[in-house]
Amino acid sequence: MTGHVVLIGVGNPWRGDDGVGWAVVDAAAQQLSDVEVVRSDGEPARLIDAWTGAGLAVVVDAVRGGAAPGTVQVWDGDPGAARSVGATGSHALGIGEAIGLALVLGRLPARLAVVGVHIEGASHGDGLSPLVAAAVDEAVARVLELVQAGSRATSSAVE
């Protein structure tokens, strides 16, 4: 694996649970070094720019539907599966569209993982709902696992 590690939080903290992506990357960044941290609104071109050239990109976003609020789900290493990530918070286009466009443009990172936190809603107002706030620690743990595994893979490739 070549390139750096980028951790991308997607969302809008002024839209309730849609702020979970930023909350997770902010918390994870306090425990990581040598990782680029990006806060994104989820616009596909900005996501693609953020992960282009990365050895590992970990994207954290809010997910709607399919599981109870606060459930953490990971799609790792399979861009096709990651494209199935459900409709997200307050942004009209999401990770799935960014992945599809990046596939066509040849601008996916060497490895892409998506950490999704299922949310209750993305209404106006700041602060996460109790179930989603309680899931932040689990999501951070999953992010740290992905980054550590990615760092080990990078070290092995260099040796």
N, C-alpha and C positions, 0 to 999 in steps of 0.2 A: 504494500500500500504506500502510495506517495502522497505528499501534500500534508497540510496541517489539519487540525481538528477544529471544526466550527460548531458551536452550539447556538441554535436559532430558536428564540422564543417568539411565537406568533400569537397575536391577539391585540386586545384593547382593554387596558385595565379600567377604563371608564364605562365599560359595558358588562358589569357584573362578572359572571364566571368566565367570560371571554378573556379575562386577564390572567388566567391560570398559566398560560405559556410563559408570560413574562415572569410571573412569580416563581415558577420552577427554575428557569434559567438563572434568575438573580440568586436564588438560594444555592444552586449547584455551582455557580461561578465562585462562591466564597470558599469552595472546597477544591477547586481546580486551579492549576497553573498551566501556562502554555496552551491555553484554549482560547480561541477567538469567540467572543460572545456578541450576538447580534439580537437586537429587539426589532421585530418586523410586524408590519400591519397585515402581512400575508399576501400582498400583491405579488403575483407570480414572477414578474420580471425582477423584483427586488430579492425574492427568495433565490432565484437562479443566480443572480449576481453574488449573493452571499455564500452560496455553496460551491460555485465554480472553482475548480482547482483543489478542492479539499480532499484529503485522504479519507476523512470521515466527516459527515455532516449528521448531527442529531437535531431533529426538528421537534419542538414540543408545541402542541396546539390543543385547543378545546375540541371535543368531538360530541356530536349529538346523535342520539338514537342507538339502539342495539344493546345497551347495557345500562345498569343503574348509575345515577350520578355519583361521581367519585371513583368509578372503576378506571384503573389505569391499564392501557393496552399498548403493546409495542409491535411495530412492524419493522423488521430488521433485515436489510440486505436484499430485499426483493422489491424493486421499484413497482412492479405490477401489482403486488399486494398493497403496497403503500398508497397506490392511486385510489384504492377502495376506501380510504379514510373518509368517514361520513362528513356530511355538511358541517361546517364549523361555525363558530360564534357569529360575529357581526360582519365579517368580510364576505363579499359576494362570491369571489373566486377563492379557491383554497389550494391546499397542498397537492391534491390530485391533479388539478389543472397545471400547476407548476411542474410537476413531475412529467406529465405528458408532453409539455412544451420542451422541457429540458431533454427528454429522450430524442425528440425530433431534431433539436439543435446540437446534440452531442455534448451537453453541458451538465450532466449529472456528476456528482462527486464519485470518487472511487467506491465508496460505500455510503449508503443512505439509510438512516434509521429514523423512524417517526415514533414519538411517544405521545399518545393521545390520552387525555383525561376527559372522561364523559362528564358533561355538565348538565345543570338544571335549566339554565337560561342565560341569555345575553341581553338583559334589559339595561336601561340606563342606570347609572350609579356605580360607585366604586365599591370594591370589596367582593370577596368570593363567598358563595353560600357555604354553610357549615360542612356539608358533605364534600364539596370540592376542596375547600381549605384543608380538610383532614387528609386529602389524597396527595397533597403537595409533597410530603416527606417520602411517600412511596414512589412518586414520579421522579423525585431527585435521586433516590437510590437506583432506579432503573437507568437514569441518565449516567450516573457515575459508573455503573457496570458497563454500559456501552462504551463510554470513553476509555475506561481502563482496558477493556478488551481490544479496542481500536489501537490504543497506545502499544499494547503488547504485540499486536500484529505488525505495526509499523517498525518496532524494534527488531522483530524477527526478520522482516524483509531487508533491513539494513545490514544485518550480520552476515 
